[in-house]
Amino acid sequence: MITVKNYRGHIRNWEELCERLELPLDLTREEREQQILVRAYETWGYEMADHMHGMFAFALWDDEEKKLFCLRDQFGTKPFYYYETQDGKLLYGTMIREIMDQPGFVKELNEEMLQIYLTLTYVGGENTFFRGLKKLMPGHYLIWQNGRLTVERYWTPQFHPDESRTLEEWADEIHSTIQEIMPEVKTADETAESFLSGGVDSSYVLAMSDVEMTDSCGYEEARFDESGLAKQTADILGRKNSRCLITPEEYFSIVPYVMYHMEQPLGDASAIAFTIACIATAEHTKLCYSGEGADEFFGGYNMYRNAERYGDNLKTFYVGNTNIMKEDEKKRILKNYDPDVLPIELVQHIYEETEGLDPLTKMSDVDIQIWLEGDIYLNVDKMSTAAGLEIRMPLTDRRIFDIASRMPARYKVNEEQNKVAFRTAAAKVLPEEIAFRKKLGFIVPIRIWMADERYNGDVRRLFQSEIAEKFFHVDEIQAIFNDYVGGNSDNWRKVWTIYTFLVWYEEYFVKR
């Protein structure tokens, strides 16, 4: 007998799977998805995820073989953690706090992770800030049997550029594939809203959906505020728009809540704004769309246009979308610096897998395997869950990635534009000024807010605290902070990354 012990997610192609696995269609969603997992395991075994589309992480118990089988989806949209106790038991689940509450868990800080964090601003790779607690990485499954743990990789991003097709042909395939996917993202009896920024990804998802209400967040500072562009897009597409105004007071006051529910520190400043947006949106819906995935698949970041210039040097420095502190600076500010703990080691296997491919593909693959899992999807999952909101990401799909994996780099970025083919596809349902609008990113006025004494009191407190003394040379991090407040706004990311770690540590090792 197979039992579902733990599951979080949404299986998109459930109708097809029910037909193939001979399951009834009139089940509740919970019953349906649990039965799909059981029957898929019985039918396809360890290869079951090859037949599933969606977002999922789960644990199945095989009573006949006395075996636990745990799996995380190909991109890591849902988290999964595991921990071996001293007495030989395996603790596991999709929430760290649930594992921490179980007998046998010993809460200890994995201080090595701080060096990784100060560069990446997120927890990259399989290790976590809790010693002994590991992440099951995307595209991997875990087997626990007779007290023995085995972790295997079942899916690896692979790239095979096809030079035979035109830009329009690529755009047509993107568009027809999204048309195929969108009806699967929700059932007819579900009602969804959609997050909407001024960018092409969320606008394209909206245009391809039946969503009536969109949700945006904005600021009083006009130069950071995309909500006006979002409202224009909603108006053009005949949809309603709800705007959440984020104040600096609200932003800073919610940081401890975010770090607690994130369960690990995250130095992505947009995560705080995203949290506020989730809380506001959950007041009037329990289901929302979001546009993550397309940037990494189709070359959406402006830095990707430098890929050819970086060339083979990438493997010496490119560790993903963020690279905040170099080793010499970390050595200067950390009390326990270890020269053998280097972020570049997290991505060496990716460069080996992409040997011989173009530089853009290498950059994209690093971000798909490390950045998406460690930052973007973690943020989406943890903050939506905390707010009681379910988020589904139509563009994160193996069928979408399959197109990107075959597309030559020139149809992703050129000297003038990023996401060229994707934008061309979006222009089939969006005005060109929206489809080809310059990427702004999810920007936050933190660069100016944190220098303001009205708002940075907690930053100053923690930079001078006993917690800071424990890990940092306080005079060195204070110098970084003073330089930032004195006008070097480029230092804001370093200040924020240190601060978010200190807030997280206080939540998990001082207050609890």
C-alpha positions in Angstrom: 0.0 0.0 0.0 1.2 3.5 -0.9 0.4 6.4 1.4 0.9 10.1 0.8 2.8 11.4 3.9 3.4 14.9 2.8 2.4 17.0 -0.2 2.3 20.6 -1.4 1.5 21.7 -4.9 -0.8 21.8 -7.9 -0.8 19.2 -10.7 -1.7 20.9 -13.9 -2.4 18.0 -16.3 -4.6 16.2 -13.8 -7.3 15.5 -16.4 -4.9 13.7 -18.7 -3.4 11.8 -15.8 -6.8 10.7 -14.4 -7.6 9.3 -17.9 -4.2 7.5 -18.2 -4.3 6.2 -14.7 -8.0 5.3 -14.8 -9.0 7.6 -12.0 -12.5 9.2 -11.6 -12.8 12.9 -12.6 -15.3 13.8 -10.0 -13.0 13.8 -6.9 -12.2 16.9 -4.8 -8.8 18.4 -5.7 -7.2 17.0 -2.5 -8.5 13.5 -3.2 -7.7 13.7 -6.9 -4.1 14.8 -6.5 -3.3 12.3 -3.7 -4.7 9.5 -5.9 -2.7 10.7 -8.8 0.5 10.6 -6.8 -0.2 7.1 -5.5 -1.3 5.6 -8.9 1.6 7.4 -10.8 4.1 5.9 -8.4 2.6 2.5 -8.8 2.6 2.9 -12.6 5.9 4.7 -13.3 7.9 4.4 -10.1 10.8 6.7 -9.8 10.0 8.2 -13.2 6.6 9.4 -12.2 7.6 13.1 -12.4 8.3 12.8 -16.1 4.6 12.5 -16.7 3.5 15.4 -14.4 3.3 19.1 -15.1 2.9 21.6 -12.3 4.3 22.6 -8.9 4.9 19.8 -6.4 7.0 18.3 -3.6 5.8 15.2 -1.8 6.7 12.1 0.3 5.2 8.7 -0.3 5.4 5.7 2.0 5.6 2.2 0.4 4.4 -0.1 3.2 5.2 -3.3 1.3 8.8 -2.4 0.8 9.1 -0.2 4.0 10.4 2.6 1.9 10.0 6.4 1.8 10.1 8.1 -1.6 10.3 11.9 -1.6 10.4 14.1 -4.8 10.7 17.7 -5.7 9.6 19.1 -9.0 12.0 19.9 -11.8 12.4 23.6 -11.0 12.0 23.6 -7.2 8.8 25.6 -7.1 7.9 23.9 -3.8 10.5 23.4 -1.1 11.4 20.1 0.5 13.8 19.5 3.5 15.2 16.5 5.3 17.3 15.8 8.4 18.9 12.6 9.8 18.7 12.4 13.6 21.5 11.0 15.7 19.4 7.9 16.5 19.0 7.1 12.8 15.6 8.5 11.9 14.7 10.7 9.0 12.7 13.9 9.5 11.3 15.5 6.4 8.7 17.9 5.0 8.0 21.1 3.1 8.3 23.4 6.2 11.5 23.7 8.3 9.6 24.7 11.4 7.6 21.4 11.3 10.9 19.5 11.1 12.3 21.5 14.0 9.4 20.6 16.2 10.0 16.9 15.9 11.9 14.8 18.4 15.5 14.3 17.4 16.1 17.7 15.7 19.0 19.6 17.2 19.0 23.3 16.4 22.5 24.4 15.5 23.6 27.2 13.2 25.5 26.3 10.1 27.8 29.3 10.1 29.5 28.4 6.8 26.3 29.3 5.0 26.8 33.0 6.1 29.7 33.2 3.6 27.6 31.9 0.8 24.7 34.2 1.8 26.8 37.4 1.9 27.6 36.8 -1.8 24.3 35.4 -3.1 21.8 37.1 -0.7 20.0 33.8 -0.5 20.7 30.2 0.6 22.1 28.5 -2.5 22.7 24.8 -2.9 21.6 21.9 -0.8 22.8 23.0 2.7 20.8 25.4 4.9 21.5 27.7 7.8 20.5 24.8 10.2 23.4 22.3 10.6 22.4 18.9 9.2 19.2 20.1 7.6 19.3 19.8 3.8 17.2 20.8 0.9 16.1 18.2 -1.6 17.3 20.0 -4.8 15.1 20.6 -7.8 14.8 17.6 -10.2 15.9 15.2 -7.4 14.2 12.4 -5.4 15.1 10.8 -2.1 14.8 7.2 -1.0 14.9 6.2 2.7 15.0 2.5 3.3 16.4 0.3 6.1 18.0 3.4 7.6 19.8 4.3 4.4 19.5 7.5 2.6 19.8 7.8 -1.2 19.4 11.0 -3.2 19.2 10.8 -7.0 18.8 13.3 -9.8 16.0 12.5 -12.2 16.0 15.7 -14.4 18.7 18.0 -15.6 18.2 21.1 -17.8 19.6 20.3 -21.2 20.1 22.7 -24.1 20.2 21.8 -27.8 20.0 25.0 -29.9 18.1 24.6 -33.2 19.4 27.1 -35.8 16.8 26.2 -38.5 13.9 28.2 -37.3 12.9 31.9 -37.6 12.0 34.4 -34.9 8.3 34.2 -35.8 8.3 30.4 -35.7 9.7 30.5 -32.1 7.2 33.2 -31.1 4.4 31.1 -32.6 5.5 28.0 -30.5 5.7 30.0 -27.3 2.2 31.5 -27.9 0.6 28.2 -28.8 2.2 26.4 -25.8 0.9 29.1 -23.4 -2.5 28.7 -25.0 -2.3 25.0 -24.2 -1.1 25.5 -20.6 -3.5 28.3 -19.4 -6.6 26.1 -19.3 -4.8 23.7 -17.0 -3.7 26.3 -14.5 -7.1 26.4 -12.8 -10.4 24.5 -13.1 -13.6 26.1 -14.4 -15.0 26.4 -10.9 -12.0 28.3 -9.5 -11.7 32.1 -9.6 -8.2 33.6 -9.8 -6.7 37.1 -9.7 -3.3 38.0 -11.1 -0.3 40.0 -9.9 0.4 42.7 -12.4 3.5 44.9 -12.7 4.4 47.1 -15.7 6.4 44.3 -17.3 5.7 41.9 -20.1 5.6 38.6 -18.2 2.7 39.4 -15.9 0.9 41.3 -18.7 1.2 38.3 -21.0 -0.2 36.0 -18.4 -3.1 38.3 -17.8 -3.9 38.7 -21.5 -3.9 34.9 -21.8 -6.2 34.4 -18.8 -9.8 35.0 -17.9 -8.8 36.9 -14.8 -11.0 39.9 -14.0 -9.1 41.5 -11.1 -5.4 42.3 -11.1 -3.3 43.2 -8.0 -0.4 45.7 -8.0 1.7 47.5 -5.4 3.2 50.9 -5.6 5.0 53.7 -3.7 4.6 57.4 -3.2 8.0 57.9 -4.8 7.0 58.2 -8.5 10.4 57.0 -9.9 10.0 53.6 -8.2 6.3 53.2 -8.8 5.2 50.9 -11.6 1.6 50.7 -10.5 0.5 53.4 -12.9 1.8 51.2 -15.8 0.0 48.2 -14.4 -3.3 50.2 -14.2 -2.8 51.2 -17.8 -2.3 47.6 -18.9 -5.3 46.5 -16.9 -7.4 49.2 -18.5 -6.2 48.3 -22.0 -7.1 44.6 -21.4 -10.5 45.5 -19.9 -9.6 44.2 -16.4 -9.9 45.7 -12.9 -6.9 46.7 -10.8 -6.4 46.8 -7.1 -3.4 48.9 -5.9 -1.6 48.4 -2.6 0.4 51.5 -1.5 3.5 50.4 0.5 4.9 52.9 3.0 8.4 52.8 4.5 6.9 52.4 8.0 5.0 49.3 6.9 8.0 48.0 4.9 10.4 48.0 7.8 7.9 46.9 10.4 7.2 43.6 8.6 10.8 42.5 8.1 10.8 40.2 11.2 7.6 38.6 10.0 9.1 37.9 6.6 12.3 36.4 8.0 10.4 34.2 10.3 8.0 32.8 7.7 10.8 32.6 5.1 12.5 30.2 7.6 15.9 31.1 6.2 17.3 34.6 5.6 16.6 36.2 2.2 18.3 39.4 1.2 16.1 40.2 -1.7 14.5 43.5 -0.9 11.6 42.9 -3.2 10.5 40.0 -0.9 9.2 42.4 1.7 7.1 44.3 -0.9 5.9 40.9 -2.3 4.9 39.9 1.2 2.8 43.0 1.7 1.2 42.4 -1.7 0.3 38.8 -0.8 -1.3 39.9 2.5 -3.4 42.6 0.7 -4.4 40.2 -2.1 -5.4 37.5 0.2 -8.1 39.8 1.6 -10.2 39.2 -1.5 -8.9 36.0 -3.2 -7.3 32.7 -2.3 -5.8 32.1 -5.8 -3.5 34.3 -7.8 -1.3 34.1 -10.9 2.3 35.3 -11.1 4.7 35.5 -14.0 8.0 33.9 -12.7 10.2 31.8 -14.9 10.3 33.6 -18.3 13.3 35.8 -17.4 15.6 32.9 -16.7 14.3 30.7 -19.6 14.2 33.4 -22.3 17.0 35.8 -21.4 15.1 38.5 -19.5 17.8 40.2 -17.4 19.8 43.1 -18.8 23.1 41.6 -17.7 22.5 38.7 -20.1 23.3 41.0 -22.9 26.9 41.0 -21.6 27.1 37.2 -21.9 29.3 37.1 -25.0 31.7 39.7 -23.5 32.1 37.5 -20.4 32.8 34.4 -22.5 34.7 31.6 -20.8 35.5 33.8 -17.8 32.0 33.2 -16.6 33.0 30.0 -14.8 35.5 32.0 -12.6 32.9 34.5 -11.2 29.3 34.0 -12.3 27.4 32.5 -9.4 24.0 33.7 -10.4 21.8 36.8 -10.6 23.3 38.4 -7.5 27.0 38.7 -6.4 27.1 41.2 -3.6 30.3 40.6 -1.7 33.7 39.4 -2.9 35.9 37.2 -0.9 38.3 39.9 0.3 35.4 41.9 1.7 33.9 38.9 3.5 37.3 38.1 4.9 37.6 41.6 6.3 34.1 41.7 8.0 33.7 38.1 9.2 35.2 36.9 12.5 35.2 33.2 11.3 36.1 33.4 7.6 36.8 30.0 6.0 38.8 30.3 2.7 37.6 26.9 1.6 33.9 28.0 1.5 33.4 29.6 -1.9 30.1 30.3 -3.7 31.7 29.5 -7.1 31.9 25.8 -6.0 28.0 25.7 -5.9 27.9 26.1 -9.7 31.0 24.2 -10.9 28.8 21.2 -11.9 26.6 23.5 -14.0 29.5 24.8 -16.0 30.6 21.2 -16.5 27.1 20.3 -17.8 27.1 23.3 -20.2 30.6 22.9 -21.5 30.7 23.9 -25.1 27.5 25.9 -25.0 27.2 29.6 -25.5 27.8 32.0 -22.6 24.1 33.1 -22.4 23.0 29.5 -21.9 25.5 29.1 -19.2 24.3 32.2 -17.3 20.7 31.1 -17.7 21.3 27.6 -16.5 23.1 28.9 -13.4 20.1 31.0 -12.6 17.6 28.3 -13.4 19.3 25.8 -11.1 20.5 28.1 -8.3 18.8 31.5 -8.2 15.2 30.5 -9.1 15.2 27.8 -6.4 17.0 29.7 -3.7 15.4 33.1 -4.1 12.4 33.5 -6.4 10.5 30.3 -5.8 11.3 30.3 -2.1 9.9 33.8 -1.8 6.7 33.0 -3.7 6.0 29.9 -1.8 6.8 31.0 1.7 5.2 34.4 1.6 2.0 33.3 -0.2 1.6 30.4 2.2 2.0 32.7 5.2 -0.7 35.0 3.8 -3.1 32.1 3.1 -2.8 32.7 -0.7 -2.1 30.1 -3.4 0.1 31.3 -6.2 0.3 29.5 -9.5 3.0 30.4 -12.1 1.9 29.5 -15.7 5.2 30.4 -17.3 7.1 28.0 -15.0 6.5 24.8 -16.9 8.6 22.1 -18.6 6.8 22.7 -21.9 7.8 26.4 -21.8 11.4 25.5 -20.8 11.5 22.9 -23.6 11.1 25.8 -26.1 13.8 27.9 -24.4 16.2 25.0 -24.3 16.1 24.7 -28.1 16.1 28.4 -28.9 19.4 30.0 -30.1 20.8 32.9 -27.9 20.2 35.5 -30.6 16.4 35.1 -30.2 16.7 35.6 -26.5 18.9 38.7 -26.3 20.5 41.2 -28.8 22.2 44.5 -28.4 18.9 46.4 -28.1 16.5 44.0 -26.4 16.1 41.1 -24.0 13.6 38.3 -24.2 13.2 39.0 -28.0 11.2 35.9 -29.0 9.1 35.9 -25.8 8.2 39.6 -26.4 7.4 38.9 -30.0 5.0 36.2 -28.8 3.4 38.5 -26.2 2.9 41.1 -28.9 0.2 38.8 -30.4 -2.1 39.8 -27.6 -0.5 42.9 -26.2 0.2 46.4 -27.6 3.8 46.7 -28.7 4.5 49.4 -26.1 3.7 46.8 -23.4 5.2 43.8 -25.0 8.5 45.6 -25.7 8.6 47.8 -22.7 12.1 48.0 -21.1 12.5 45.7 -18.1 12.4 47.6 -14.9 12.4 44.8 -12.4 10.5 44.7 -9.1 12.1 47.8 -7.7 11.8 49.0 -4.1 12.8 52.4 -2.8 14.9 50.7 -0.1 18.0 52.4 -1.5 16.8 55.7 -0.2 14.5 54.6 2.7 17.3 52.8 4.6 19.5 55.9 4.7 16.7 57.9 6.4 16.9 58.0 10.2 13.2 57.9 10.4 13.2 54.3 9.1 16.6 52.7 9.8 16.5 52.5 13.6 16.3 48.7 13.6 19.2 48.4 11.1 21.4 50.6 13.4 20.3 48.6 16.5 21.3 45.3 15.0 24.5 46.5 13.5 25.6 47.4 17.0 24.1 44.4 18.7 25.6 41.4 20.5 24.3 39.3 17.6 26.5 41.3 15.2 29.4 41.0 17.5 29.1 37.2 17.4 29.7 37.0 13.6 31.1 40.3 12.4 33.8 42.8 13.1 31.3 45.5 14.0 33.6 48.4 13.2 33.9 47.0 9.6 30.1 46.6 9.0 29.5 49.9 10.6 31.9 51.5 8.1 29.9 50.0 5.3 26.7 51.4 6.8 28.2 54.8 7.4 29.5 54.9 3.8 26.0 54.1 2.6 24.3 56.7 4.7 27.0 59.2 3.7 26.0 59.0 0.1 27.4 55.8 -1.4 24.0 54.3 -2.2 25.6 51.3 -4.0 26.3 49.9 -0.6 22.6 49.4 0.2 22.6 45.8 -0.9 25.4 44.9 1.4 23.8 46.7 4.3 20.4 45.0 3.6 22.0 41.5 3.3 23.8 41.8 6.6 20.6 43.2 8.2 18.3 40.5 7.0 20.7 37.8 8.3 20.7 39.5 11.7 16.9 39.8 11.8 16.6 36.1 10.9 19.1 35.0 13.5 17.3 37.0 16.2 14.0 35.4 15.2 15.3 31.8 15.3 18.1 31.8 17.8 17.3 34.6 20.3 13.5 34.9 20.5 12.8 31.2 20.1 
